[in-house]
Amino acid sequence: MEIDPVCKMEVDPATAQWKSEYKGRTYYFCSLGCKVSFENDPEKYTQAAS
């Protein structure tokens, strides 16, 4: 399982409907809203993970 970087929910990458590539990594999202939030400011959601 992957963790949605916006809301921290677990997401199954095999069935995830929403995903985004950023700096060579794929991020998976539970909803379109989380994907849009991430794409508007990816640094906000990847700082803690780095």
N, C-alpha and C positions, 0 to 999 in steps of 0.2 A: 504494500500500500504506500501511496505517496501522501504528503500533507499539502493541502491547499495553502499557499503562502499568505493568503489574505485572511481567511477565517479560521484556519488551522484544522479544518475537518479532514478526515481521512478520505482519500479518493482512490478508487481502483483504476490504475492506468490502462488496464485491458478494456474497460468499459467507459472511461471518461469521455464525455461529449465535448468538453472544452479544454484546450491546452494551448500553450504559448511557448515559443522558443525565446530564450534570452541569454546572451553570452554563452552560447553553446550548450545550454541545459534546457531540458523540457520541463515545464511546470504544468501541473494538472489542477483543474478547478472544479468545484462542486456546482457552480452556476455561471451563467453568462455575466452576471453582475460582478462576481469576484474576478473573472477574466478581464473585464473592462477596467476595474479598479487597478489591477496589476499592470495592465498595459499603459495606463495613464501615468503611472509613477513606479516603474519596476524597482528602482533603487530603494524605495521606501520598504519594499517587502523582501528584498534580498540582502540588505545590510546585516541583519541579525543571523542569517543563514550562512554568511561567509565566514 
